Amino acid sequence: MEQKLKKNDRVVVKIERLGANGEGVAIYKGVVIFVPFALVGDEVLIHIINDKNKFLIAKIIEIKKPSPKRIQPMCPYFSKCGGCDLQHISYADQLLFKKQLIIDTLKKYAGIETQVEDVVPSSKVFRYRNKFAFPVQDVNGEVKIGMFRKNSHQIIEIDDCMLQSERTKIIIKLFKEYMQENKISAYNETTKTGVVKHIVVREAEEDFIMTVVVTDEKFNKFSPLVEKLKTQFSSFGLFKNVNKLNNNVIFGNLDKKIYGIYELSKNEFGVQYFVNNRSFMQVNDEIKNIIYQKILNTLGSQKNVIDAYSGAGLLSSIIAKNGSRVYGVEIVKEATENANKLKVLNNLYNLTNKNGDCAKIIPELAKELEGDFAVVVDPPRKGLDEKVVEAFLKAEPKMIVYLSCGPSTLARDLKKLTEKYNISFVQPYDMFPQTANVETLVCLRLK
Ligand SMILES: C[S@@+](CC[C@H](N)C(=O)[O-])C[C@H]1O[C@@H](n2cnc3c(N)ncnc32)[C@H](O)[C@@H]1O
């Protein structure tokens, strides 16, 4: 009898479909094998790297026969760095993959078969991100700036990222020079020594804010960096953040401004707002605005709107500016403080920002508004809390507009909500070209 494949085995397989993370899926003697960076139709020699009992994970050793759909990735780091999943697939095929993913996920997890619109594309398929966070590490005495390999802390050194603006490569180059010339140490995860851990940059057209995350609050040698950046850029801000902990969180609690502008100032939909490196803000400005416009059009002239999971409050402010009475609900204190700044700055007397857990606040608000309200929800990947779903089913808001970044949790929540609601549209958006992520906007109306 033939043995089941196991770790370190090698075999040639044909890829049959793509999985939810954009990876190739092969079936070999009845066992599912996930092969990142493989494409439907590829024949690949694979090496099994992980046996998860119900399925196997493998890496490509050699593409024996490429799929006719395979294209040459634009980035030399593709498949090494963990940032992109789909550069070997044409943009048109990436959009088809994402649409099919939503169709399949709704069917698989919720039994929902409904029309899913074509994915709204991003006009920039590269260089669309407005923020990057690159780890800086000491590897055997050498400073490396880059991205982590997928699911690991192994740093892949890069000198540019195709998802970021052209400015990124200049910043990386200058920052490396600054560290070398001034003998500044990078953090070593093994010995837990060294100073610089991360650089984080948030960009606008004209200017940017850079934060250098360090382990030592006394470290202050920033003037050579300011001078270097000034040779290339006329407007920027530089911050120090201190994170002494050896964990996966980028920022520590202490921020100090070193130089230049404090925040990026923007105006969208008539709302003036500010962002810094600590604010949650969608990374693709174009798609963010297309989604916000669709949300405004869908809501129309609602009297009361609850904006649940409201983040730094930009969307709540935009809806309030449009005339509705808005209640923003957000769990992170700093984000609610930011939302209150926007309220004051834009004279939005019809906006109330509540800080706390949606699971607690939504049922209270729903009771207060006696069903005369619409809801916008934009939860993290884990989706809606059960208590929030229950509150909606009990209070019966007229309309629920659900923006999701997690297709399977969206499906789980829709399964319950469709007991009382009809789906009026499912519209996916490509917020993150070259990656397997997709944002989906769903409008639900009370039956
Ligand atoms: C995807 S972001 C949405 C941000 C915002 N709607 C926007 O467009 O910028 C999700 C937000 O939900 C917040 N959040 C997560 N769990 C929450 C909870 N249980 N109650 C309230 N807010 C929560 C997070 O802090 C985060 O700001």
The ligand as a MOL file (V3000), in Angstrom:
LIG
                    3D

  0  0  0     0  0            999 V3000
M  V30 BEGIN CTAB
M  V30 COUNTS 27 29 0 0 0
M  V30 BEGIN ATOM
M  V30 1 C -11.5880 48.0180 10.0970 0
M  V30 2 S -11.4160 49.2280 11.3190 0 CHG=1
M  V30 3 C -12.6490 50.3910 10.8150 0
M  V30 4 C -12.2580 51.8230 10.8670 0
M  V30 5 C -13.1710 52.8480 10.2260 0
M  V30 6 N -14.5230 52.4080 9.9890 0
M  V30 7 C -12.5630 53.4450 8.9590 0
M  V30 8 O -13.1280 53.2900 7.8720 0
M  V30 9 O -11.4980 54.0480 9.0560 0 CHG=-1
M  V30 10 C -12.1360 48.4080 12.6850 0
M  V30 11 C -12.1950 49.2250 13.9590 0
M  V30 12 O -12.9570 48.4990 14.9280 0
M  V30 13 C -12.4340 48.7490 16.2160 0
M  V30 14 N -12.9530 47.6840 17.1080 0
M  V30 15 C -12.5170 46.3990 17.1840 0
M  V30 16 N -13.2810 45.6990 18.0590 0
M  V30 17 C -14.2320 46.5580 18.5300 0
M  V30 18 C -15.3030 46.4110 19.4420 0
M  V30 19 N -15.5670 45.2420 20.0460 0
M  V30 20 N -16.0790 47.4900 19.7000 0
M  V30 21 C -15.8200 48.6840 19.0840 0
M  V30 22 N -14.8060 48.8780 18.1960 0
M  V30 23 C -14.0150 47.8280 17.9180 0
M  V30 24 C -10.9410 48.7570 15.9660 0
M  V30 25 O -10.2650 49.4410 17.0030 0
M  V30 26 C -10.8470 49.4970 14.6130 0
M  V30 27 O -10.6810 50.8710 14.7960 0
M  V30 END ATOM
M  V30 BEGIN BOND
M  V30 1 1 1 2
M  V30 2 1 2 3
M  V30 3 1 2 10
M  V30 4 1 3 4
M  V30 5 1 4 5
M  V30 6 1 5 6
M  V30 7 1 5 7
M  V30 8 2 7 8
M  V30 9 1 7 9
M  V30 10 1 10 11
M  V30 11 1 11 12
M  V30 12 1 11 26
M  V30 13 1 12 13
M  V30 14 1 13 14
M  V30 15 1 13 24
M  V30 16 1 14 15
M  V30 17 1 14 23
M  V30 18 2 15 16
M  V30 19 1 16 17
M  V30 20 1 17 18
M  V30 21 2 17 23
M  V30 22 1 18 19
M  V30 23 2 18 20
M  V30 24 1 20 21
M  V30 25 2 21 22
M  V30 26 1 22 23
M  V30 27 1 24 25
M  V30 28 1 24 26
M  V30 29 1 26 27
M  V30 END BOND
M  V30 END CTAB
M  END
